[in-house]
Amino acid sequence: MKKHLFILFNLLLIFGCNTNLLDIADDGEAREGYVQIWDSEHEIATTDQLWAMQWDVDAGYNTIPPEIGQLVNLEVLIITNKGFTGEIPPEIGNLKKLRTMRLYGNEFNGELPSELFTLDSLYNLELNDNQFTGEIPSSIGDLTKLRFVRLQDNQFSGTIPESICNLDSYSAWGDTTEFDSYYISFGNNNFCPDPETGEYPACFTSSTLGTQTTDNCP
């Protein structure tokens, strides 16, 4: 039942949103009121979905440009299994309406910008199967609408902030205080247990936490 609800949710995102994808102007510059991203221009006022199924990585469209921050009405960003690389630009913090960010199966790297954790409309954050590094800030616990957090198969390190237990990813689906790994997944990283208690957050199960490389933990 959970998986069926998740599939239905994503179908609504894909078919219920307006991409407003247009060709680039003849002079190669985006027209007034539009922004050029990859090989197309997008209307700033109305673009609420952006997904990279049609962009050719071999043509050089393999990073997220800072101009994405101009699409202030964007609600859905999907770039999956496209071989994208580089870091998430801090301009992502301008996308206050962003609900879904799915970047899994690429070669993104670097630390996550702090601006990402100010997007309090986020519902779905899937960054798994990349090369992200760095720590997860305690401000992730402020994203109270967040339900799906998939960070597995990266190179994240540090401790997992206890504030993540503020999320409703478990209480929304039943009477439990532990996360379901279908919604929250942190496996195959370098996360350390709390140096004082030797424990991971209480809301994590063994399947949610997965396997961690702790060789460099204090």
Number of C-alpha atoms within 10 A of each C-alpha: 6 9 10 8 10 12 12 10 11 14 11 10 17 15 10 11 16 16 18 16 14 14 12 19 12 7 7 12 13 19 14 8 11 20 20 22 17 20 16 18 21 26 21 20 14 17 20 23 24 23 16 18 11 8 16 14 15 8 9 11 18 21 17 19 17 13 14 23 20 19 25 19 19 26 22 25 18 17 21 20 15 19 18 23 18 16 18 21 18 15 16 25 19 19 24 19 18 24 20 22 21 17 24 24 19 20 20 26 18 16 16 20 18 15 15 20 19 18 22 18 17 25 18 20 21 21 23 24 21 23 21 24 18 17 17 20 17 14 14 22 18 16 19 16 17 24 19 22 21 22 22 24 23 22 22 26 20 20 20 22 18 16 14 23 18 15 20 18 24 20 13 10 11 8 8 11 15 16 24 18 20 14 20 23 23 24 23 19 23 24 25 21 19 17 11 6 7 8 12 19 17 12 18 22 17 11 15 20 22 16 16 19 14 14 8 10 14 9
